[in-house]
Amino acid sequence: MQEKKEDDLQQALNKVFEVGIDEVGRGAIFGPVFAAAVVLTEKNKLILKQFGVTDSKKLTPKKRKLLLPKILILSSNYGIGQSSAREIDKLGIRVATELSMIRALKKLKEKPSELIIDGPLLLRAWDGIQKNIISGDSKFISIASASIVAKVCRDNLMERLEKKYSGYLIFKNKGYGTREHLSLIKKNGITNLHRKSFLKKSKLV
């Protein structure tokens, strides 16, 4: 009986929190894929919504950077994970993306009893309850918050990598395969952070 009460209490507590997870950089041709998991209370979800938290793709880089510290302060917990270009080439983008998500979740203080994940694909390596939400970053504040955290952290890394990998305009294209980026690869060659499995489609490998 005591165990049932504890289980009921745990379930009630879990409903107070929403755990959203999202990834960025899946379609890039350079650098890692990033994932973030953000844990929010109902109260703090409303506060972040008032601050303007929504799908990171709908926000300017400046707005995302302004929202990041607010999300980190108001989150009950958060985790960030990444998977390298080498892992993407070796394992494939889906497995590598799942790996980045698992790494983000492992950084949380407690294992969530339920996840909400942006997009249609199941996180196959996760043994807990999960819900896949199409366009989840427009529907759930926790997913939107995760998308902002992952996006700002990845963009910051791209800006730092520009110093080491100059000649590819990484600070501008953030590792995505713009026409300009592809022409610079033809000119300067492929680096160890370019995803060779992606570049095969462009016949650059």
Helices and strands as residue ranges (DSSP letters): H 2-16, E 17-24, E 33-41, H 42-51, G 56-58, H 61-74, E 77-83, H 85-91, H 93-106, E 114-118, E 129-133, G 136-138, H 141-164, H 170-173, H 179-188, H 196-199
